[in-house]
């Protein structure tokens, strides 16, 4: 049986989020939806560079559902505490090719 996904989109989640802080440019939401909607419910792996407060990691996890695996990277070691089921957080520098290759 296929997992049921939330019917509301990313902008709705952003506007109604009561979890961690999310910082996104609002005009990107229609673009995200257009390109990413076909991937919902599929075994997606997404890498987000720059974790900040971790809210968008939760947003992506919610959007893609339990088959999605979200990985965030950041240079701030405090972000490691933001990992949760379906969301991995790695500490490293995006300009470090060796670090990126190991991901």
Order of alpha helices (4+ residues) and beta strands (2+ residues): alpha-alpha-beta-alpha-beta-beta-alpha
